[in-house]
Amino acid sequence: MVVLILLIVWISDMGPTVQKIAMGVGAMQLTGLLVLMRKRDASDS
């Protein structure tokens, strides 16, 4: 959790372009996690 906070602070210092890239990557990671969780739920039932 501390690593995440440090990462956010570092990204916020980098500037708007890096922020957009980081947000895009983060959104992709979240979407991938959600898809994986949905697939796991479907295979369980």
mmCIF entry with sequence, helices, sheets and N, C-alpha, C, O atoms, coordinates in Angstrom:
data_MODEL
# 
_entry.id   MODEL 
# 
_entity.id                         1 
_entity.type                       polymer 
_entity.pdbx_number_of_molecules   1 
# 
_entity_poly.entity_id                      1 
_entity_poly.type                           'polypeptide(L)' 
_entity_poly.nstd_linkage                   no 
_entity_poly.nstd_monomer                   no 
_entity_poly.pdbx_seq_one_letter_code       MVVLILLIVWISDMGPTVQKIAMGVGAMQLTGLLVLMRKRDASDS 
_entity_poly.pdbx_seq_one_letter_code_can   MVVLILLIVWISDMGPTVQKIAMGVGAMQLTGLLVLMRKRDASDS 
_entity_poly.pdbx_strand_id                 A 
# 
loop_
_entity_poly_seq.entity_id 
_entity_poly_seq.num 
_entity_poly_seq.mon_id 
_entity_poly_seq.hetero 
1 1  MET n 
1 2  VAL n 
1 3  VAL n 
1 4  LEU n 
1 5  ILE n 
1 6  LEU n 
1 7  LEU n 
1 8  ILE n 
1 9  VAL n 
1 10 TRP n 
1 11 ILE n 
1 12 SER n 
1 13 ASP n 
1 14 MET n 
1 15 GLY n 
1 16 PRO n 
1 17 THR n 
1 18 VAL n 
1 19 GLN n 
1 20 LYS n 
1 21 ILE n 
1 22 ALA n 
1 23 MET n 
1 24 GLY n 
1 25 VAL n 
1 26 GLY n 
1 27 ALA n 
1 28 MET n 
1 29 GLN n 
1 30 LEU n 
1 31 THR n 
1 32 GLY n 
1 33 LEU n 
1 34 LEU n 
1 35 VAL n 
1 36 LEU n 
1 37 MET n 
1 38 ARG n 
1 39 LYS n 
1 40 ARG n 
1 41 ASP n 
1 42 ALA n 
1 43 SER n 
1 44 ASP n 
1 45 SER n 
# 
_struct_asym.id          A 
_struct_asym.entity_id   1 
# 
loop_
_struct_conf.conf_type_id 
_struct_conf.id 
_struct_conf.pdbx_PDB_helix_id 
_struct_conf.beg_label_comp_id 
_struct_conf.beg_label_asym_id 
_struct_conf.beg_label_seq_id 
_struct_conf.pdbx_beg_PDB_ins_code 
_struct_conf.end_label_comp_id 
_struct_conf.end_label_asym_id 
_struct_conf.end_label_seq_id 
_struct_conf.pdbx_end_PDB_ins_code 
_struct_conf.beg_auth_comp_id 
_struct_conf.beg_auth_asym_id 
_struct_conf.beg_auth_seq_id 
_struct_conf.end_auth_comp_id 
_struct_conf.end_auth_asym_id 
_struct_conf.end_auth_seq_id 
_struct_conf.pdbx_PDB_helix_class 
_struct_conf.details 
_struct_conf.pdbx_PDB_helix_length 
HELX_P HELX_P1 AA1 VAL A 2  ? MET A 14 ? VAL A 2  MET A 14 1 ? 13 
HELX_P HELX_P2 AA2 PRO A 16 ? ASP A 44 ? PRO A 16 ASP A 44 1 ? 29 
# 
_struct_conf_type.id          HELX_P 
_struct_conf_type.criteria    ? 
_struct_conf_type.reference   ? 
# 
loop_
_atom_site.group_PDB 
_atom_site.id 
_atom_site.type_symbol 
_atom_site.label_atom_id 
_atom_site.label_alt_id 
_atom_site.label_comp_id 
_atom_site.label_asym_id 
_atom_site.label_entity_id 
_atom_site.label_seq_id 
_atom_site.pdbx_PDB_ins_code 
_atom_site.Cartn_x 
_atom_site.Cartn_y 
_atom_site.Cartn_z 
_atom_site.occupancy 
_atom_site.B_iso_or_equiv 
_atom_site.pdbx_formal_charge 
_atom_site.auth_seq_id 
_atom_site.auth_comp_id 
_atom_site.auth_asym_id 
_atom_site.auth_atom_id 
_atom_site.pdbx_PDB_model_num 
ATOM 1   N N  . MET A 1 1  ? 0.836   -1.203  0.000   1.00 0.00 ? 1  MET A N  1 
ATOM 2   C CA . MET A 1 1  ? 0.000   0.000   0.000   1.00 0.00 ? 1  MET A CA 1 
ATOM 3   C C  . MET A 1 1  ? 0.872   1.254   0.000   1.00 0.00 ? 1  MET A C  1 
ATOM 4   O O  . MET A 1 1  ? 0.550   2.235   -0.671  1.00 0.00 ? 1  MET A O  1 
ATOM 5   N N  . VAL A 1 2  ? 1.970   1.226   0.748   1.00 0.00 ? 2  VAL A N  1 
ATOM 6   C CA . VAL A 1 2  ? 2.894   2.365   0.793   1.00 0.00 ? 2  VAL A CA 1 
ATOM 7   C C  . VAL A 1 2  ? 3.508   2.601   -0.585  1.00 0.00 ? 2  VAL A C  1 
ATOM 8   O O  . VAL A 1 2  ? 3.704   3.743   -1.003  1.00 0.00 ? 2  VAL A O  1 
ATOM 9   N N  . VAL A 1 3  ? 3.810   1.502   -1.287  1.00 0.00 ? 3  VAL A N  1 
ATOM 10  C CA . VAL A 1 3  ? 4.378   1.591   -2.637  1.00 0.00 ? 3  VAL A CA 1 
ATOM 11  C C  . VAL A 1 3  ? 3.419   2.317   -3.563  1.00 0.00 ? 3  VAL A C  1 
ATOM 12  O O  . VAL A 1 3  ? 3.835   3.140   -4.379  1.00 0.00 ? 3  VAL A O  1 
ATOM 13  N N  . LEU A 1 4  ? 2.128   2.009   -3.436  1.00 0.00 ? 4  LEU A N  1 
ATOM 14  C CA . LEU A 1 4  ? 1.095   2.642   -4.262  1.00 0.00 ? 4  LEU A CA 1 
ATOM 15  C C  . LEU A 1 4  ? 1.060   4.148   -4.028  1.00 0.00 ? 4  LEU A C  1 
ATOM 16  O O  . LEU A 1 4  ? 0.971   4.926   -4.977  1.00 0.00 ? 4  LEU A O  1 
ATOM 17  N N  . ILE A 1 5  ? 1.130   4.557   -2.760  1.00 0.00 ? 5  ILE A N  1 
ATOM 18  C CA . ILE A 1 5  ? 1.116   5.985   -2.410  1.00 0.00 ? 5  ILE A CA 1 
ATOM 19  C C  . ILE A 1 5  ? 2.350   6.687   -2.991  1.00 0.00 ? 5  ILE A C  1 
ATOM 20  O O  . ILE A 1 5  ? 2.243   7.775   -3.556  1.00 0.00 ? 5  ILE A O  1 
ATOM 21  N N  . LEU A 1 6  ? 3.513   6.060   -2.846  1.00 0.00 ? 6  LEU A N  1 
ATOM 22  C CA . LEU A 1 6  ? 4.741   6.626   -3.404  1.00 0.00 ? 6  LEU A CA 1 
ATOM 23  C C  . LEU A 1 6  ? 4.646   6.761   -4.917  1.00 0.00 ? 6  LEU A C  1 
ATOM 24  O O  . LEU A 1 6  ? 5.101   7.750   -5.491  1.00 0.00 ? 6  LEU A O  1 
ATOM 25  N N  . LEU A 1 7  ? 4.050   5.757   -5.558  1.00 0.00 ? 7  LEU A N  1 
ATOM 26  C CA . LEU A 1 7  ? 3.871   5.762   -7.009  1.00 0.00 ? 7  LEU A CA 1 
ATOM 27  C C  . LEU A 1 7  ? 2.980   6.922   -7.436  1.00 0.00 ? 7  LEU A C  1 
ATOM 28  O O  . LEU A 1 7  ? 3.278   7.613   -8.410  1.00 0.00 ? 7  LEU A O  1 
ATOM 29  N N  . ILE A 1 8  ? 1.883   7.134   -6.703  1.00 0.00 ? 8  ILE A N  1 
ATOM 30  C CA . ILE A 1 8  ? 0.955   8.232   -7.004  1.00 0.00 ? 8  ILE A CA 1 
ATOM 31  C C  . ILE A 1 8  ? 1.658   9.581   -6.866  1.00 0.00 ? 8  ILE A C  1 
ATOM 32  O O  . ILE A 1 8  ? 1.494   10.461  -7.712  1.00 0.00 ? 8  ILE A O  1 
ATOM 33  N N  . VAL A 1 9  ? 2.441   9.742   -5.795  1.00 0.00 ? 9  VAL A N  1 
ATOM 34  C CA . VAL A 1 9  ? 3.184   10.989  -5.571  1.00 0.00 ? 9  VAL A CA 1 
ATOM 35  C C  . VAL A 1 9  ? 4.184   11.218  -6.702  1.00 0.00 ? 9  VAL A C  1 
ATOM 36  O O  . VAL A 1 9  ? 4.309   12.332  -7.210  1.00 0.00 ? 9  VAL A O  1 
ATOM 37  N N  . TRP A 1 10 ? 4.893   10.161  -7.094  1.00 0.00 ? 10 TRP A N  1 
ATOM 38  C CA . TRP A 1 10 ? 5.892   10.243  -8.164  1.00 0.00 ? 10 TRP A CA 1 
ATOM 39  C C  . TRP A 1 10 ? 5.236   10.618  -9.486  1.00 0.00 ? 10 TRP A C  1 
ATOM 40  O O  . TRP A 1 10 ? 5.737   11.480  -10.208 1.00 0.00 ? 10 TRP A O  1 
ATOM 41  N N  . ILE A 1 11 ? 4.118   9.973   -9.802  1.00 0.00 ? 11 ILE A N  1 
ATOM 42  C CA . ILE A 1 11 ? 3.392   10.247  -11.045 1.00 0.00 ? 11 ILE A CA 1 
ATOM 43  C C  . ILE A 1 11 ? 2.868   11.682  -11.061 1.00 0.00 ? 11 ILE A C  1 
ATOM 44  O O  . ILE A 1 11 ? 2.937   12.356  -12.089 1.00 0.00 ? 11 ILE A O  1 
ATOM 45  N N  . SER A 1 12 ? 2.347   12.149  -9.933  1.00 0.00 ? 12 SER A N  1 
ATOM 46  C CA . SER A 1 12 ? 1.800   13.512  -9.870  1.00 0.00 ? 12 SER A CA 1 
ATOM 47  C C  . SER A 1 12 ? 2.897   14.562  -10.059 1.00 0.00 ? 12 SER A C  1 
ATOM 48  O O  . SER A 1 12 ? 2.613   15.685  -10.474 1.00 0.00 ? 12 SER A O  1 
ATOM 49  N N  . ASP A 1 13 ? 4.139   14.207  -9.761  1.00 0.00 ? 13 ASP A N  1 
ATOM 50  C CA . ASP A 1 13 ? 5.273   15.116  -9.983  1.00 0.00 ? 13 ASP A CA 1 
ATOM 51  C C  . ASP A 1 13 ? 5.733   15.128  -11.444 1.00 0.00 ? 13 ASP A C  1 
ATOM 52  O O  . ASP A 1 13 ? 6.365   16.086  -11.888 1.00 0.00 ? 13 ASP A O  1 
ATOM 53  N N  . MET A 1 14 ? 5.417   14.065  -12.191 1.00 0.00 ? 14 MET A N  1 
ATOM 54  C CA . MET A 1 14 ? 5.935   13.891  -13.545 1.00 0.00 ? 14 MET A CA 1 
ATOM 55  C C  . MET A 1 14 ? 5.316   14.834  -14.564 1.00 0.00 ? 14 MET A C  1 
ATOM 56  O O  . MET A 1 14 ? 6.001   15.290  -15.479 1.00 0.00 ? 14 MET A O  1 
ATOM 57  N N  . GLY A 1 15 ? 4.019   15.133  -14.418 1.00 0.00 ? 15 GLY A N  1 
ATOM 58  C CA . GLY A 1 15 ? 3.370   16.020  -15.377 1.00 0.00 ? 15 GLY A CA 1 
ATOM 59  C C  . GLY A 1 15 ? 2.175   15.364  -16.043 1.00 0.00 ? 15 GLY A C  1 
ATOM 60  O O  . GLY A 1 15 ? 1.967   14.158  -15.910 1.00 0.00 ? 15 GLY A O  1 
ATOM 61  N N  . PRO A 1 16 ? 1.378   16.167  -16.770 1.00 0.00 ? 16 PRO A N  1 
ATOM 62  C CA . PRO A 1 16 ? 0.101   15.704  -17.324 1.00 0.00 ? 16 PRO A CA 1 
ATOM 63  C C  . PRO A 1 16 ? 0.229   14.562  -18.328 1.00 0.00 ? 16 PRO A C  1 
ATOM 64  O O  . PRO A 1 16 ? -0.621  13.672  -18.356 1.00 0.00 ? 16 PRO A O  1 
ATOM 65  N N  . THR A 1 17 ? 1.277   14.572  -19.153 1.00 0.00 ? 17 THR A N  1 
ATOM 66  C CA . THR A 1 17 ? 1.422   13.528  -20.176 1.00 0.00 ? 17 THR A CA 1 
ATOM 67  C C  . THR A 1 17 ? 1.638   12.168  -19.524 1.00 0.00 ? 17 THR A C  1 
ATOM 68  O O  . THR A 1 17 ? 0.986   11.187  -19.882 1.00 0.00 ? 17 THR A O  1 
ATOM 69  N N  . VAL A 1 18 ? 2.558   12.119  -18.566 1.00 0.00 ? 18 VAL A N  1 
ATOM 70  C CA . VAL A 1 18 ? 2.843   10.869  -17.857 1.00 0.00 ? 18 VAL A CA 1 
ATOM 71  C C  . VAL A 1 18 ? 1.622   10.427  -17.057 1.00 0.00 ? 18 VAL A C  1 
ATOM 72  O O  . VAL A 1 18 ? 1.342   9.233   -16.950 1.00 0.00 ? 18 VAL A O  1 
ATOM 73  N N  . GLN A 1 19 ? 0.892   11.401  -16.491 1.00 0.00 ? 19 GLN A N  1 
ATOM 74  C CA . GLN A 1 19 ? -0.324  11.090  -15.736 1.00 0.00 ? 19 GLN A CA 1 
ATOM 75  C C  . GLN A 1 19 ? -1.339  10.379  -16.622 1.00 0.00 ? 19 GLN A C  1 
ATOM 76  O O  . GLN A 1 19 ? -1.949  9.393   -16.209 1.00 0.00 ? 19 GLN A O  1 
ATOM 77  N N  . LYS A 1 20 ? -1.521  10.889  -17.859 1.00 0.00 ? 20 LYS A N  1 
ATOM 78  C CA . LYS A 1 20 ? -2.474  10.282  -18.794 1.00 0.00 ? 20 LYS A CA 1 
ATOM 79  C C  . LYS A 1 20 ? -2.063  8.859   -19.141 1.00 0.00 ? 20 LYS A C  1 
ATOM 80  O O  . LYS A 1 20 ? -2.900  7.958   -19.184 1.00 0.00 ? 20 LYS A O  1 
ATOM 81  N N  . ILE A 1 21 ? -0.762  8.657   -19.390 1.00 0.00 ? 21 ILE A N  1 
ATOM 82  C CA . ILE A 1 21 ? -0.252  7.323   -19.713 1.00 0.00 ? 21 ILE A CA 1 
ATOM 83  C C  . ILE A 1 21 ? -0.468  6.383   -18.530 1.00 0.00 ? 21 ILE A C  1 
ATOM 84  O O  . ILE A 1 21 ? -0.937  5.258   -18.702 1.00 0.00 ? 21 ILE A O  1 
ATOM 85  N N  . ALA A 1 22 ? -0.124  6.849   -17.327 1.00 0.00 ? 22 ALA A N  1 
ATOM 86  C CA . ALA A 1 22 ? -0.265  6.037   -16.118 1.00 0.00 ? 22 ALA A CA 1 
ATOM 87  C C  . ALA A 1 22 ? -1.729  5.676   -15.867 1.00 0.00 ? 22 ALA A C  1 
ATOM 88  O O  . ALA A 1 22 ? -2.041  4.548   -15.487 1.00 0.00 ? 22 ALA A O  1 
ATOM 89  N N  . MET A 1 23 ? -2.626  6.645   -16.083 1.00 0.00 ? 23 MET A N  1 
ATOM 90  C CA . MET A 1 23 ? -4.057  6.394   -15.894 1.00 0.00 ? 23 MET A CA 1 
ATOM 91  C C  . MET A 1 23 ? -4.564  5.374   -16.906 1.00 0.00 ? 23 MET A C  1 
ATOM 92  O O  . MET A 1 23 ? -5.374  4.509   -16.571 1.00 0.00 ? 23 MET A O  1 
ATOM 93  N N  . GLY A 1 24 ? -4.085  5.476   -18.145 1.00 0.00 ? 24 GLY A N  1 
ATOM 94  C CA . GLY A 1 24 ? -4.465  4.521   -19.187 1.00 0.00 ? 24 GLY A CA 1 
ATOM 95  C C  . GLY A 1 24 ? -4.021  3.113   -18.839 1.00 0.00 ? 24 GLY A C  1 
ATOM 96  O O  . GLY A 1 24 ? -4.788  2.158   -18.964 1.00 0.00 ? 24 GLY A O  1 
ATOM 97  N N  . VAL A 1 25 ? -2.767  2.992   -18.399 1.00 0.00 ? 25 VAL A N  1 
ATOM 98  C CA . VAL A 1 25 ? -2.228  1.684   -18.002 1.00 0.00 ? 25 VAL A CA 1 
ATOM 99  C C  . VAL A 1 25 ? -3.003  1.137   -16.805 1.00 0.00 ? 25 VAL A C  1 
ATOM 100 O O  . VAL A 1 25 ? -3.358  -0.041  -16.772 1.00 0.00 ? 25 VAL A O  1 
ATOM 101 N N  . GLY A 1 26 ? -3.260  2.000   -15.825 1.00 0.00 ? 26 GLY A N  1 
ATOM 102 C CA . GLY A 1 26 ? -4.010  1.598   -14.632 1.00 0.00 ? 26 GLY A CA 1 
ATOM 103 C C  . GLY A 1 26 ? -5.405  1.124   -14.974 1.00 0.00 ? 26 GLY A C  1 
ATOM 104 O O  . GLY A 1 26 ? -5.882  0.128   -14.430 1.00 0.00 ? 26 GLY A O  1 
ATOM 105 N N  . ALA A 1 27 ? -6.068  1.847   -15.887 1.00 0.00 ? 27 ALA A N  1 
ATOM 106 C CA . ALA A 1 27 ? -7.418  1.469   -16.307 1.00 0.00 ? 27 ALA A CA 1 
ATOM 107 C C  . ALA A 1 27 ? -7.402  0.111   -17.001 1.00 0.00 ? 27 ALA A C  1 
ATOM 108 O O  . ALA A 1 27 ? -8.290  -0.712  -16.782 1.00 0.00 ? 27 ALA A O  1 
ATOM 109 N N  . MET A 1 28 ? -6.383  -0.124  -17.844 1.00 0.00 ? 28 MET A N  1 
ATOM 110 C CA . MET A 1 28 ? -6.253  -1.410  -18.535 1.00 0.00 ? 28 MET A CA 1 
ATOM 111 C C  . MET A 1 28 ? -6.040  -2.544  -17.535 1.00 0.00 ? 28 MET A C  1 
ATOM 112 O O  . MET A 1 28 ? -6.621  -3.620  -17.679 1.00 0.00 ? 28 MET A O  1 
ATOM 113 N N  . GLN A 1 29 ? -5.210  -2.303  -16.527 1.00 0.00 ? 29 GLN A N  1 
ATOM 114 C CA . GLN A 1 29 ? -4.949  -3.311  -15.491 1.00 0.00 ? 29 GLN A CA 1 
ATOM 115 C C  . GLN A 1 29 ? -6.232  -3.658  -14.738 1.00 0.00 ? 29 GLN A C  1 
ATOM 116 O O  . GLN A 1 29 ? -6.520  -4.829  -14.494 1.00 0.00 ? 29 GLN A O  1 
ATOM 117 N N  . LEU A 1 30 ? -7.002  -2.622  -14.372 1.00 0.00 ? 30 LEU A N  1 
ATOM 118 C CA . LEU A 1 30 ? -8.262  -2.819  -13.653 1.00 0.00 ? 30 LEU A CA 1 
ATOM 119 C C  . LEU A 1 30 ? -9.251  -3.603  -14.497 1.00 0.00 ? 30 LEU A C  1 
ATOM 120 O O  . LEU A 1 30 ? -9.906  -4.523  -14.006 1.00 0.00 ? 30 LEU A O  1 
ATOM 121 N N  . THR A 1 31 ? -9.359  -3.235  -15.783 1.00 0.00 ? 31 THR A N  1 
ATOM 122 C CA . THR A 1 31 ? -10.276 -3.926  -16.695 1.00 0.00 ? 31 THR A CA 1 
ATOM 123 C C  . THR A 1 31 ? -9.885  -5.395  -16.814 1.00 0.00 ? 31 THR A C  1 
ATOM 124 O O  . THR A 1 31 ? -10.742 -6.278  -16.780 1.00 0.00 ? 31 THR A O  1 
ATOM 125 N N  . GLY A 1 32 ? -8.591  -5.648  -16.955 1.00 0.00 ? 32 GLY A N  1 
ATOM 126 C CA . GLY A 1 32 ? -8.096  -7.018  -17.050 1.00 0.00 ? 32 GLY A CA 1 
ATOM 127 C C  . GLY A 1 32 ? -8.428  -7.827  -15.805 1.00 0.00 ? 32 GLY A C  1 
ATOM 128 O O  . GLY A 1 32 ? -8.826  -8.988  -15.898 1.00 0.00 ? 32 GLY A O  1 
ATOM 129 N N  . LEU A 1 33 ? -8.262  -7.206  -14.633 1.00 0.00 ? 33 LEU A N  1 
ATOM 130 C CA . LEU A 1 33 ? -8.592  -7.873  -13.373 1.00 0.00 ? 33 LEU A CA 1 
ATOM 131 C C  . LEU A 1 33 ? -10.071 -8.220  -13.299 1.00 0.00 ? 33 LEU A C  1 
ATOM 132 O O  . LEU A 1 33 ? -10.436 -9.323  -12.893 1.00 0.00 ? 33 LEU A O  1 
ATOM 133 N N  . LEU A 1 34 ? -10.931 -7.265  -13.695 1.00 0.00 ? 34 LEU A N  1 
ATOM 134 C CA . LEU A 1 34 ? -12.379 -7.484  -13.670 1.00 0.00 ? 34 LEU A CA 1 
ATOM 135 C C  . LEU A 1 34 ? -12.767 -8.626  -14.592 1.00 0.00 ? 34 LEU A C  1 
ATOM 136 O O  . LEU A 1 34 ? -13.585 -9.470  -14.227 1.00 0.00 ? 34 LEU A O  1 
ATOM 137 N N  . VAL A 1 35 ? -12.182 -8.659  -15.792 1.00 0.00 ? 35 VAL A N  1 
ATOM 138 C CA . VAL A 1 35 ? -12.474 -9.724  -16.758 1.00 0.00 ? 35 VAL A CA 1 
ATOM 139 C C  . VAL A 1 35 ? -12.058 -11.077 -16.190 1.00 0.00 ? 35 VAL A C  1 
ATOM 140 O O  . VAL A 1 35 ? -12.795 -12.057 -16.303 1.00 0.00 ? 35 VAL A O  1 
ATOM 141 N N  . LEU A 1 36 ? -10.868 -11.129 -15.576 1.00 0.00 ? 36 LEU A N  1 
ATOM 142 C CA . LEU A 1 36 ? -10.382 -12.373 -14.976 1.00 0.00 ? 36 LEU A CA 1 
ATOM 143 C C  . LEU A 1 36 ? -11.318 -12.852 -13.866 1.00 0.00 ? 36 LEU A C  1 
ATOM 144 O O  . LEU A 1 36 ? -11.607 -14.045 -13.761 1.00 0.00 ? 36 LEU A O  1 
ATOM 145 N N  . MET A 1 37 ? -11.788 -11.918 -13.040 1.00 0.00 ? 37 MET A N  1 
ATOM 146 C CA . MET A 1 37 ? -12.688 -12.264 -11.940 1.00 0.00 ? 37 MET A CA 1 
ATOM 147 C C  . MET A 1 37 ? -14.022 -12.788 -12.475 1.00 0.00 ? 37 MET A C  1 
ATOM 148 O O  . MET A 1 37 ? -14.577 -13.746 -11.937 1.00 0.00 ? 37 MET A O  1 
ATOM 149 N N  . ARG A 1 38 ? -14.532 -12.156 -13.536 1.00 0.00 ? 38 ARG A N  1 
ATOM 150 C CA . ARG A 1 38 ? -15.786 -12.598 -14.150 1.00 0.00 ? 38 ARG A CA 1 
ATOM 151 C C  . ARG A 1 38 ? -15.634 -14.005 -14.710 1.00 0.00 ? 38 ARG A C  1 
ATOM 152 O O  . ARG A 1 38 ? -16.519 -14.843 -14.538 1.00 0.00 ? 38 ARG A O  1 
ATOM 153 N N  . LYS A 1 39 ? -14.509 -14.268 -15.381 1.00 0.00 ? 39 LYS A N  1 
ATOM 154 C CA . LYS A 1 39 ? -14.259 -15.591 -15.956 1.00 0.00 ? 39 LYS A CA 1 
ATOM 155 C C  . LYS A 1 39 ? -14.190 -16.647 -14.855 1.00 0.00 ? 39 LYS A C  1 
ATOM 156 O O  . LYS A 1 39 ? -14.712 -17.751 -15.009 1.00 0.00 ? 39 LYS A O  1 
ATOM 157 N N  . ARG A 1 40 ? -13.545 -16.300 -13.750 1.00 0.00 ? 40 ARG A N  1 
ATOM 158 C CA . ARG A 1 40 ? -13.408 -17.224 -12.628 1.00 0.00 ? 40 ARG A CA 1 
ATOM 159 C C  . ARG A 1 40 ? -14.785 -17.534 -12.030 1.00 0.00 ? 40 ARG A C  1 
ATOM 160 O O  . ARG A 1 40 ? -15.076 -18.683 -11.697 1.00 0.00 ? 40 ARG A O  1 
ATOM 161 N N  . ASP A 1 41 ? -15.634 -16.500 -11.896 1.00 0.00 ? 41 ASP A N  1 
ATOM 162 C CA . ASP A 1 41 ? -16.988 -16.687 -11.370 1.00 0.00 ? 41 ASP A CA 1 
ATOM 163 C C  . ASP A 1 41 ? -17.799 -17.595 -12.282 1.00 0.00 ? 41 ASP A C  1 
ATOM 164 O O  . ASP A 1 41 ? -18.540 -18.453 -11.804 1.00 0.00 ? 41 ASP A O  1 
ATOM 165 N N  . ALA A 1 42 ? -17.666 -17.414 -13.589 1.00 0.00 ? 42 ALA A N  1 
ATOM 166 C CA . ALA A 1 42 ? -18.421 -18.203 -14.566 1.00 0.00 ? 42 ALA A CA 1 
ATOM 167 C C  . ALA A 1 42 ? -17.999 -19.671 -14.511 1.00 0.00 ? 42 ALA A C  1 
ATOM 168 O O  . ALA A 1 42 ? -18.841 -20.561 -14.628 1.00 0.00 ? 42 ALA A O  1 
ATOM 169 N N  . SER A 1 43 ? -16.707 -19.929 -14.335 1.00 0.00 ? 43 SER A N  1 
ATOM 170 C CA . SER A 1 43 ? -16.217 -21.306 -14.306 1.00 0.00 ? 43 SER A CA 1 
ATOM 171 C C  . SER A 1 43 ? -16.588 -22.009 -13.002 1.00 0.00 ? 43 SER A C  1 
ATOM 172 O O  . SER A 1 43 ? -16.683 -23.236 -12.968 1.00 0.00 ? 43 SER A O  1 
ATOM 173 N N  . ASP A 1 44 ? -16.798 -21.249 -11.935 1.00 0.00 ? 44 ASP A N  1 
ATOM 174 C CA . ASP A 1 44 ? -17.185 -21.838 -10.652 1.00 0.00 ? 44 ASP A CA 1 
ATOM 175 C C  . ASP A 1 44 ? -18.619 -22.361 -10.673 1.00 0.00 ? 44 ASP A C  1 
ATOM 176 O O  . ASP A 1 44 ? -18.907 -23.420 -10.117 1.00 0.00 ? 44 ASP A O  1 
ATOM 177 N N  . SER A 1 45 ? -19.513 -21.614 -11.317 1.00 0.00 ? 45 SER A N  1 
ATOM 178 C CA . SER A 1 45 ? -20.930 -21.967 -11.297 1.00 0.00 ? 45 SER A CA 1 
ATOM 179 C C  . SER A 1 45 ? -21.291 -23.058 -12.298 1.00 0.00 ? 45 SER A C  1 
ATOM 180 O O  . SER A 1 45 ? -22.453 -23.453 -12.389 1.00 0.00 ? 45 SER A O  1 
# 
